[in-house]
Amino acid sequence: MVIRERYLSKIRPFIGKDVIKVLTGIRRCGKSVLLEQIRDEIGSPNTIFLNFEDLGNRHLCTYDALHDYVCERIGSSREPFYLFFDEIQEVQGWEKAVNSLRVRTHADIYITGSNSQLLSGELATYIAGRYVSFVVYPFSYAEFKTVSGDYTFDNYIRCGGMPFLASVHFEEAVSRRYLQDIFHSVVLKDIVKRNNIRDVDLLERIIAYALANVGRSFSATSISKFFKAEHRTVAPETILNYLRACEEAYLLYRFKSQDIHGKKVLKVNEKYYVADHGLREAVTGENWQDVEIVLENIVGLELLRRGYQVRIGRIGTREIDFVGERQGDKLYVQVCYLLHDASTIQREFGALLEVRDNYPKLVLYQEGSFRGNYEGIPAVRIEDWLLEEPQD
């Protein structure tokens, strides 16, 4: 088992504090195991751990049933209690139960969910201002290396970082089948069911388009035109709603564009990246054909893991792949597969050289003969950068 220290270190300061700890992220990214690791670290016998995807707990999937059950378990005890509720969105009106338990029992409460809108509904007003949230991602490359033995970065490009794959030793056929099952589970449970989507075929086609075009600028209008060429009329607003539902289920991440000189967030040239590039391989089978944009996906998600708010940089006609902002600092990053000939070097470093500030700039590449830096901007192999101990 990988001890997910990067998350634990962020959660520890809140253990025992009167705020609800909320862990969100795409289905099967490791939230349940992380919840167990928190429970094990606390080490108290006074714990209640409930997974609401377990049919054995279906009788507790209303707020009053859950509330009464927990109150009965705690009774009149004055000892601290720790409550762990996994996939809490399966409980109808869960916010009412959680808030009442926080007030009535003074328990330390931890919950997980698979949708970013978990805390944005009307009932969420019950716990507004009384929670702290953490997004959990699939394994980083560093975590992948701790469990994959002799597997290489090439294997990571193909398989991605869904934690369960370690238990099947990242065997390619088994991994592909598992990832396809996750994909359909996310689509059906976290997108279709939650959003009452009737045209599942259209949703799947929109997702397929987004996955095929990871890291490329496109708009709802361009997708609408694509469907029109296939003799199917779909309104851009419908496409936007479906893409938004994919974001809420943590399947896709949308990176906005920013004019670096004007400091203006642009409404065009947004890009989408997938939560786990292994899902893209399982659905499209094209990670190696599109290795450069898959590398972009890996780097973009790693920046999110490291706590950056990430945008696409625009400077005149040039593009900077990622501009990360974190606690007042910035990091400019260009990503490429090959870095060797003069034209590639000029393209990748040239945009960064046009940025006239003193924040760090970096070119990440995977193959090529270039070494060192160019006019003070370092070039680092992607694989090496991913294994660096990140600075918080």
Secondary structure, DSSP 8 states (H G I E B T S, - for coil): ----HHHHHHHGGGTTSSSEEEEE-STTSSHHHHHHHHHHHH--S-EEEEETTSGGGGGG-BHHHHHHHHHHHHTT--S--EEEEESGGGSBTHHHHHHHHHHHH--EEEEEES-GGGGTSGGGGGSTTSEEEEE--S--HHHHHHHSTT--HHHHHHH---GGGGGGTT-HHHHHHHHHHHHHHIIIIIIIIHHT-S-HHHHHHHHHHHHHTTTS---HHHHHHHHHHTT----HHHHHHHHHHHHHTTSEEEEEEEETTTTEEEEEEEEEEES-HHHHHHHH--TTTTHHHHHHHHHHHHHHHTT-EEEEEEETTEEEEEEEEETTEEEEEEEEEE--SHHHHHHHHHHHHT--S-S-EEEEEEE-S--SEETTEEEEEHHHHHHS----
